[in-house]
Amino acid sequence: MDAHADDLRSEVHDDELVSAIRTDYRAARIDGPTRALLDHAVLLTREPWEVTDENIQKLRDHGFSDRAIHDATQVTAYFNYINRIADGTGIDPED
């Protein structure tokens, strides 16, 4: 596995879960709040114009504070920004 998998593995300590999340997090055995947060990150990454008040409310309904939603959105947006800079300038990923 790659460095990202190692990072995730160090957080969850479950190789099978890491593999399932990497393959398709929607089919992995993760809790509702984690799934909702990942759904938000995917939507923000792939179709940011589709994020609505209902999407934000869904996160609140899973117990996320507005601060936590803001922080997760900032982290997702930052990684998307950095990846686009790297892709747009031809920077190869690190080993």
MIZADO-820696 format. One line per 8 residues: number of its first residue (from 1); their letters; for each residue z, y, x of N, C-alpha, C. Coordinates in steps of 0.05 Angstrom, whole numbers, padded with zeros to 5 digits, always signed. Each point is the difference from the previous one (the first is absolute). Example, Ala and Ser with C-alpha at 12.3 -4.5 7.8 and 13.67 -1.06 7.14 Angstrom:
residues 2
1) as) +00156:-00114:+00264:+00000:+00024:-00018:+00000:+00024:+00018 | -00014:+00021:-00007:+00001:+00024:+00016:+00014:+00022:-00015 $
end
This chain:
residues 95
1) mdahaddl) +00000:-00024:+00017:+00000:+00024:-00017:+00000:+00025:+00018 | -00006:+00022:-00013:-00002:+00025:+00016:+00027:+00015:+00000 | +00000:+00023:+00013:+00024:+00016:+00003:+00011:+00009:-00027 | -00017:+00006:-00020:+00010:+00008:-00026:+00015:-00022:-00013 | -00010:-00025:+00003:+00014:-00023:-00012:+00027:-00003:+00014 | +00001:+00004:+00026:+00025:-00002:+00015:+00020:+00021:-00010 | -00010:+00024:-00005:+00018:+00021:-00011:+00011:-00008:-00027 | -00017:-00010:-00017:+00008:-00008:-00027:+00019:-00024:+00002 $
9) rsevhdde) -00006:-00019:+00018:+00017:-00023:+00003:+00028:+00008:+00009 | +00002:+00020:+00017:+00026:+00009:+00010:+00017:+00012:-00023 | -00014:+00009:-00021:+00014:+00012:-00023:+00008:-00021:-00020 | -00017:-00019:-00006:+00005:-00019:-00021:+00009:-00028:+00009 | -00004:-00006:+00026:+00009:-00026:+00012:-00009:-00024:-00016 | -00025:+00001:-00009:-00011:-00022:-00016:-00030:-00002:+00005 | -00009:-00019:+00018:-00028:-00002:+00007:-00018:-00005:-00024 | +00010:-00017:-00018:-00017:-00006:-00024:-00004:+00024:-00017 $
17) lvsairtd) +00021:+00016:-00004:-00003:+00025:-00015:-00018:+00020:+00013 | +00002:+00003:+00027:-00017:+00017:+00015:-00029:-00008:-00004 | -00006:-00025:+00002:-00027:-00010:-00004:-00010:+00006:-00028 | +00017:-00005:-00020:-00008:+00005:-00028:-00005:+00030:-00005 | +00016:+00017:+00012:-00004:+00029:-00004:-00026:+00009:+00014 | -00005:-00011:+00023:-00025:+00008:+00014:-00024:-00010:-00014 | +00002:-00024:-00013:-00023:-00011:-00014:-00005:+00015:-00026 | +00020:+00004:-00016:-00002:+00014:-00026:+00028:+00005:-00010 $
25) yraaridg) +00010:+00024:+00005:+00028:+00006:-00008:+00005:-00004:-00030 | -00022:+00002:-00016:+00004:-00003:-00029:+00007:-00029:-00007 | -00007:-00019:+00017:+00007:-00028:-00005:+00025:-00009:+00015 | +00011:+00018:+00016:+00024:-00007:+00016:+00025:+00002:-00018 | +00021:-00015:+00008:+00025:+00001:-00015:+00017:+00023:+00010 | -00007:+00024:-00011:+00015:+00024:+00006:+00011:+00012:-00026 | +00021:+00015:+00003:+00012:+00011:-00024:-00017:+00022:-00013 | +00007:+00007:-00025:-00015:+00020:-00015:-00001:+00027:+00013 $
33) ptralldh) +00022:+00011:+00010:-00002:+00026:+00013:-00018:+00000:+00025 | +00001:-00021:+00016:-00017:-00001:+00024:-00029:-00002:-00009 | -00006:-00016:-00020:-00027:-00002:-00010:-00010:+00027:-00010 | +00017:+00014:-00015:-00008:+00026:-00011:-00006:+00020:+00022 | +00017:-00001:+00021:-00005:+00018:+00023:-00025:-00006:+00014 | -00006:-00026:+00004:-00025:-00008:+00013:-00024:+00007:-00018 | +00003:-00004:-00026:-00022:+00009:-00018:-00006:+00029:+00003 | +00022:+00016:+00002:-00004:+00029:+00003:-00014:+00006:+00026 $
41) avlltrep) +00008:-00013:+00022:-00013:+00005:+00026:-00030:-00008:-00001 | -00006:-00022:-00013:-00028:-00008:-00002:-00016:+00020:-00017 | +00011:+00008:-00022:-00014:+00020:-00017:-00004:+00026:+00015 | +00021:+00009:+00013:-00002:+00025:+00016:-00021:-00002:+00022 | -00002:-00024:+00012:-00019:-00004:+00021:-00029:-00003:-00010 | -00004:-00015:-00021:-00027:-00006:-00008:-00011:+00019:-00021 | +00017:+00010:-00018:-00009:+00017:-00022:+00021:+00022:-00005 | +00005:+00018:+00019:+00021:+00019:-00003:-00003:+00018:-00025 $
49) wevtdeni) -00024:+00005:-00009:-00005:+00016:-00023:+00009:-00013:-00026 | +00006:-00026:+00002:+00010:-00015:-00024:+00030:+00000:-00003 | +00015:+00011:+00020:+00029:+00001:-00003:+00007:+00019:-00022 | +00016:-00009:-00019:+00008:+00016:-00023:+00030:+00001:-00003 | +00009:+00017:-00018:+00029:+00001:-00006:+00011:-00027:-00008 | -00017:-00016:-00014:+00009:-00026:-00008:+00006:-00018:+00024 | -00017:+00002:+00021:+00005:-00016:+00025:+00026:+00008:+00012 | +00006:+00026:+00001:+00025:+00010:+00012:+00023:-00010:-00017 $
57) qklrdhgf) -00003:+00002:-00026:+00022:-00009:-00018:+00005:-00030:+00003 | -00020:-00016:+00005:+00004:-00028:+00005:+00018:-00005:+00024 | -00004:+00016:+00021:+00017:-00002:+00023:+00029:+00008:-00007 | +00003:+00021:-00015:+00027:+00009:-00009:+00013:-00022:-00016 | -00016:-00013:-00017:+00011:-00021:-00017:+00010:-00024:+00017 | -00011:-00003:+00024:+00009:-00021:+00018:+00023:+00009:+00017 | +00010:+00025:-00005:+00024:+00009:+00014:-00005:+00019:+00024 | -00025:+00007:+00005:-00006:+00018:+00022:+00006:+00029:-00008 $
65) sdraihda) +00013:+00014:+00017:+00005:+00028:-00004:-00025:+00016:+00006 | -00001:+00025:-00009:-00022:+00016:+00007:-00003:+00004:+00030 | +00022:+00002:+00014:+00000:+00002:+00029:-00013:-00025:+00013 | +00008:-00024:-00010:-00011:-00024:+00011:-00030:-00002:-00006 | -00008:+00008:-00024:-00029:+00000:-00007:-00015:+00019:+00018 | +00012:+00024:+00005:-00013:+00020:+00017:-00002:-00012:+00029 | +00021:-00012:+00010:-00001:-00011:+00027:-00021:-00022:+00003 | -00001:-00018:-00020:-00019:-00022:+00001:-00029:+00011:-00002 $
73) tqvtayfn) -00004:+00021:-00016:-00026:+00012:-00002:-00008:+00013:+00027 | +00020:+00014:+00012:-00006:+00013:+00026:-00007:-00021:+00021 | +00014:-00021:+00002:-00005:-00021:+00020:-00028:-00013:-00005 | -00005:-00006:-00025:-00027:-00012:-00007:-00022:+00020:+00007 | +00003:+00025:-00007:-00021:+00020:+00005:-00003:+00004:+00030 | +00022:+00000:+00015:-00002:+00004:+00029:-00015:-00023:+00013 | +00006:-00025:-00007:-00014:-00022:+00012:-00029:+00000:-00008 | -00007:+00008:-00024:-00028:+00002:-00008:-00014:+00022:+00016 $
81) yinriadg) +00014:+00022:+00005:-00012:+00022:+00016:-00005:-00010:+00028 | +00020:-00012:+00013:-00003:-00009:+00028:-00022:-00021:+00002 | -00001:-00018:-00019:-00022:-00021:+00000:-00027:+00013:-00002 | -00003:+00020:-00017:-00026:+00013:-00003:-00008:+00016:+00025 | +00020:+00012:+00013:-00006:+00014:+00025:-00009:-00020:+00021 | +00014:-00022:+00002:-00008:-00021:+00019:-00028:-00011:-00006 | -00005:-00006:-00025:-00026:-00011:-00008:-00022:+00021:+00005 | +00006:+00025:-00007:-00020:+00021:+00003:-00007:+00008:+00028 $
89) tgidped) +00018:-00006:+00018:-00005:+00007:+00028:-00006:-00024:+00018 | +00000:-00024:-00012:-00007:-00024:+00015:+00023:-00010:+00017 | +00024:+00007:-00006:+00023:-00010:+00016:+00006:-00029:-00008 | +00001:-00017:+00020:+00006:-00028:-00005:+00029:-00004:-00004 | +00008:-00019:-00017:+00029:-00005:-00004:+00012:-00011:+00026 | +00026:+00005:+00002:+00014:-00011:+00023:+00004:-00030:-00003 | +00004:-00013:+00023:+00005:-00029:-00001:+00026:-00006:-00015 $
end
